[in-house]
Amino acid sequence: MVENNATAYRIDGRDQNGDSLTYSVSGGADASLFSITGSDLVFKAAPNYERPRDANLDNIYVVEVSVSDGRETARKTVEITVTNDKEGIAVTRVATGFNQPTFVTPVPGSNRLFVSEKGGRIYSVDMSGVKTLATTVTDISTAGEGGLLGMAPTPDFANFSGMIVFAVAQNGDIELRTIYATGGTSRDGVTNYAIPHPTYTNHYGGWMTFGPDGNLYVATGDGGGAGDPEGNAQNPQSKLGKILRFRYDADPYAGASVPRNFQLSPAVGNPYTVRSGGDPTVYALGLRNPFRATFDGNNLLIGDVGQDKVEEIDWLSTTDGALTNFGWPVREGTLPYQGSTTSMLTNPVLQYRHGSGWFEGNSIIMGVRASGYPGLKYLFADFANGNIWNYSGDFVSGTTLDMNNVENRSDDFQPEVGTIDNPVAFTVGGDGLVYILDFDGELFRVGKAN
């Protein structure tokens, strides 16, 4: 039977003497979920394929029904298989052929998208799937988790086609660089900010965007190695394992007709601009590898990739100016990990366990708020196993949800052509639709079915 319907099974009972019959639920692993209406076996609450409630969590409900004439009773075990309804979701492949794509973001003022590749190329993609090489970021290291990991068109992009990119330099440093998305040649000679990352080739982070306040937000990993061996995430003097917030200024001395350099400085109101003891660019600390994040109004939702046991979503206000510590490596999610701190720690708003199940994974990809899609609100995914989830409630700072109220929408997001198996980034395009970038080289649009 298709999900969202209550009637599961009609019991065909007959008595050779014509006696009246009584129907009942008499057993089975999922008996508590059913009742009898007349001779119909019905769900007490219509089943949701994306959030199964059967004992095995596999959408196969097992129940025993009985029929009696008062003298004799017959019993039968019934298996009810609930199937999927895509519920208005239609996913199509827009473009393919990217080589290890890493990030997708709208081209301001258009319906085009920028797609970056690990190796440094940035493409402009139109809605018919035609992709044009916009520029190439050179002099980068692709070792380990390195490469070109993020990009953010500047607020004055319409005038100068400028972007800030998050790239790993050949010496391992994280560099925030100026580039211009014009032509097919590199113009990325200006490094606006360099963040030392000397030892390991993982845990760079990589997400960045300009927030509603006009500041540039950058998510950095803890510098790599298991358990943050260099102690960066809890060190307020280090820029690693952090959310950094920069004030953005165009070079006031550059002419209007020439490419301009961009200046990055600590944003006004950052915690360590008004107190001592930390780097003035630090806005939040205690993160392991915040690879993807998204804005929800003035709040930031951060997907922080876990170590051994859990993945987490962290909630961060960008208006109160308070220093937030998400706890790594003292805690992994809400679980103790190692060490201690006297700082007040902020729990994630959601966490899920490592594993291969429908509500498990190993590498969180924070998605987007999906406005205008019936039944969808907050989308997020897992890079390792391809699960795509939706949470339709509200996140409350200080309250940690598990996956009990989350839907697995992976089957709804199966595209007409291609597969979403390693989602690496989400965005909302200029057309208001959600786009999903898959690491195997495909870009998908989430449409609304008739």
N, C-alpha and C positions, 0 to 999 in steps of 0.2 A: 504494500500500500504506500501511497505517496504521503510524505510528511504533511503536517498541519491539518490532517483529517482525524476525527475522533473514532468513527466506527471502524473496528478492526476485523470483525468476523461475525458471520451470522450462523448461529447454532441450529442445525437441522435435526430437531428431536421429534420422534413420532412414537405414539403408544398404540399397540394393536387393539386395546380395549377402549380407546378413545378417552382415557383418563387425562385430566389436566396435568401439565408438566411444569416443574419448577427448575429454573436455570440458576446456576451459581458459579462463582469462581472458587475453586477448591484447592488450588496449589500452584506450584511453579515458581521459578526464581524471581519472576517479575509480577507476581499476583497482586501486590499492593498497588500497582499502577492501573488496575482495571476494575471495572464494575459491569453489571448486567443491566441492560435496558430492554425489557421484553425478552426477545430471544437473541439480542445482539450483544456481543462482547465489545465494549467501548473503552477507550482510554479515558481516565479521569481528567487528564489534561492532554490535548492534542500533542503528538510527538514532534520533536524538533530534530531533524536529521543531524544538524550541525552541533547539537548538544544532547547526545544520546543519554538515556537514563536507565537502560537495561543493565542487568547485573554484569555483563561482560563488556559493556560500552562499545558494542559492535553493531547496534541498530537491529539486532535480532532479539525480539522479546518472547520469552517462554512462559506460558501460562497454562494451567490445567482448568478445564471447564467441566461441569457436571450437569446432568439432567436427571430428574427423578420424578416418578409418578406416585411417590409416597410409600411404595413397597420395594422397588428396585431402583438402583442408581447406576448410571453409566458415566464413565469418565473418559476424557480425551485430552491429550497434551497438544497444544497448538503453538506453532512458531509463527510469529508475525514479523515479517521483514519490512522495515521502513526504508523507503527509497527517497532520493533527493529531488527537490524542486529548486531550480536555480533562483527563483524568487526575484526575477527582474534583472539579473546580472548577465551581461553578455561581454565576454572578453575576446578581443581580436588582436592579432599580431600586427603591429604597425611597421616594424623594421627588423631586419636581422643582419648578420654579418659583422657585428662588432667583435673585437678581439679583447676578451676579458674586460668588459665595461664595468665601471665602478660607480658612476654618479650620473644623475639626471636632474635637470633643473629647467624651468621655463626660460625662454628668451623673452625678456621684458618687451611688452608692447606688441606681442604677436602670439600666434598659436603654435609656433615652432618650439622645439626643445633642444637644449644642449645635452649631449651625451659624451662623457669622458671615458677614456680607456686607461687601463693601468700603465700602458707604455707611453702615454703622454698625448695621444691624439684627442682632439675635441671636435665633435661633429655637430652640425646644425641639422635637425631632422624636421621635415614638414609632415603634415598630417596624412599625406599619401604614402609616406615611408621613404621618400627620397632623402638621402643624407649627403651633406656637403661638408668637406673638411674645412673647419673654420680656422684652426690653428693647431700647432703642435708645441707642447711644452718639452723642452730638451734638458739635458744635463740632470737627469734624475736617476735614482736607483730603484730598480724593480725587485730587488732581493727580498725574499720573505713576503711580508705583507706591505711592502713599499710600493712606490709608483705615484701616479697622479690619483689622488683619493677623493678630492672634493673641489667644488668651485662655487663662486657666488658672484653673479653679475652685480655691479655697483649701482647705487641709487641713481647715479647720473648716466646710466648705460645708454640711454637714448641719444645722448650727445657725443659720447666718446667710445662706446662699445667696449668699455673696460670691465675686467673681471679680476677678482682675487682668487687664486687657486691654492690648494693645499697639496704640496708636492714633497716627496722625500728626496733630498739631495744626495749626490754620490757619496758624501761623507756620512750619510745617515741622518743628518739634521732634518727636522720638519721646517719647510720654508713656505711662507705666505708670500706669493709673488704677484706682481702686476702683469697681466697679459691683455692683449687686445684681440677681440674675436673678429678679426677682419683678415681676409686673405688666407692662404694656406701655409704661410711661413711663420716661424717663431719670432715673437717680439717680447720674449719673457725674460729680458735681461735684468729686471729690477727685482731684488728681493726686499720686500718691505719689512719682513720680520723673520728671524731664524731662531728656532728652538732646538737646542742641543738634544740629541737622542743617540748617545754614543755607542751603546754596547750590543743591543739586540736588534733583530730585524722584524720584530712584531710589536703589536700594541701601539700603533701610531694614532689610533682614533681615525679622524678623517672627515668628519662632518663639519660643515660651515654654512652659514647663511647670514644675511642682514635681517635683523629683527624689526618689529614694528616701530621701535624707538630709533631706527637708523644706525644702530651700532652693529658691528660685526661680531657674531658669536662663533667660536671655534671650539670643537671638542677634541681633546688630546688623550691618547692612551697613557698608561703608566710607565712606558719605556721598555716593557717586555720582560720576558722571563717569568717563570711560575712564581706566584706569590709576591710580586713586586719586590724583588731582591734588593733594588736600589733605594727603596723607601720613598719613592716620588709622590705617590698618590696622597699621602698624609702630610707631605712637606709643603707648607704654604709658600716657601721660597722657590719651589720648582714649578715650571709650567706644564709638567706632565701629570696625567691623571686628573685633568681639570676641565672645566668650562671656562674659557677665556673670553673676555669682552673688551673689544677695542672701539675706540672712537675712530671714525673714518673721516679723513679730510683729503680733498684733492689738492694738488700742489698749486698754491695761489700764484706762483710765478710763471707757470707754464701758459703759453698762449692758447687761445681758443681753437686754433687750427692744427695744433700738434698733439700727439699722444701725451697724456699727462701721467705723472707718477702719483701714487696714492700714499698718503702718510697714515700710519696706524699708531695710535697712542692709547694708554689706558683710558677706558671710558669713565666719564664723570659718574661718581656714585659707586664705583667698584669698592668692595669692602676694604681693600688695603690701600686705597687712596685717602681714606679718612682715619686709618689706624696703622700702627707699625706692625712689623713681624711677618709680612708676606709680600709677594710680588704684586704690584699694583694692577696687573692685567688679569689676575685670578678673580673669577666670580663665584665659582663653586669648586669643591675638591672632593677627593675620596672616590674616584672613578677608576675602573680597570681598563676597559677598552670601549669607550662610547663611540661606536662606529657610525651610528645613524641616530638622528633626532628630528623633531619637528616642532614647529610652533602651533599652539592652540590658543588663539588670542594673544595675550601677553605672557602666557605661560609656556614653558618648554617641557616637552616630553622626551626623555633620553633613554634610548635602548643601550644598556651597558652589558657587554658580553661577559659571561661568568667564567669562573675557574673550573671547579669540579662538580658543582651540584645544581646551581640555579642560574637562570637568566632573569634580568629585571628591567622594569620600566621605572624611571625616576621622574618626579615632578618638580619643576623649579620655577618659582616666580621670578620675573625679570623686572619687577617694579618696586619691591620692598628694600632692595639693597642689602639684605642680610646675607651673611656668609653661611652657605649651606655645605654640610659635610655628609656625603652619602656613604661613608663608612669603610670603603675598601682600603686596605686588606684586613682591617679589624673584623669586618663582617663581609660575607658574600650573600647579597640579598639581606634577609633577616637572620641568617645563620652565622654563628661565630666562626671565624676563620683563623686568624692569628694575631697576636699582640693585643694591645689595649690602647685606649686614648681617654683623656679627660674631656675631650670635646663632645658636645651634644651631636648625636648622629641622627640623620634623617632616613627613615625606612623607605624602601621603594613603594610605589602605589600598586605594583603588580609584580609577581614573580612566578616562574614555572620551572619545573624540575628538568634535569638532563635526562634524556632517554629518546626512544624512537616512537613513542606512542602518539596518538592524535593530539594530545595536549602537552607534549614534551618536545624538546629540541636541544640544541647545543650552541646556537649562535644567533642571538636575537637581531632582527632588523626592524627598527622602529619605522612605522609607516607614516600615515597621514590621517587627519580628520577628513572623513569622506562625507562632505556636505551634499545634500540633494539626492542621496541614494536611500530609498526606503529600506529600513532594517539595518543600515550600516552607520557606524559612527567612528570608532577608532580602529584603524587597520594596523596590524603588525604581523610579522612573519618570522620564520626561522631559516637562515641561510643553509644550514646543514641538511635538513630533511624536507624543505619546501613547504611546510605547513603555513597556511595563511589563516589568521584569526581575526575576529571582530569582537569588540567589546562595546555594547550599546549603552552602558551606564555612565556614571560620572566618576572621575578620579578625585579622591579626597586626600590631600597631603596628610601624612601620618597614618593612613589606613592602608594596609597591604592586602590586596586581593590575591586569591589563587585563581586557578583556571575554571572554577565551578560555574562562573557566570559568563564565561567566554564561549563563543561559537567557533568551531572549526569550519571555515568557509572554503577550504581548498577545492572541493568538488565544484562549488559554484564558480570558482575562478579558473576552471579548466578552459583554456582557449579553444577556439574553433580549429586553429592550426598552431602547432608548436607546443611546448611544455614550459610551465613555470616550475623549475625544480631547484634553482639556487637564487632566489630573489635577493638582490643586492642593494636596491634603492627604490623608493617610491617618490612620486611628486604629484602635485596637482597642476595641470596645464592651464594655459590662458583660456581654454574653453571650459574650465571648471571640472574637467574629468580627471580621474585618477589614472596615473601611468605607473607601470611596474617594469623595472629593468632587471633582466635575468643575466647572471654572470656567464652563461654559455653563449651570449651574444644576441639576445632577443629583447625587443621593446614591445610592451603590450599596453593596450588601452582598455580601461574598464568602462564599458558602455552600459546603457540602460535598455534592456529588452522591452519590446512592445508588449 
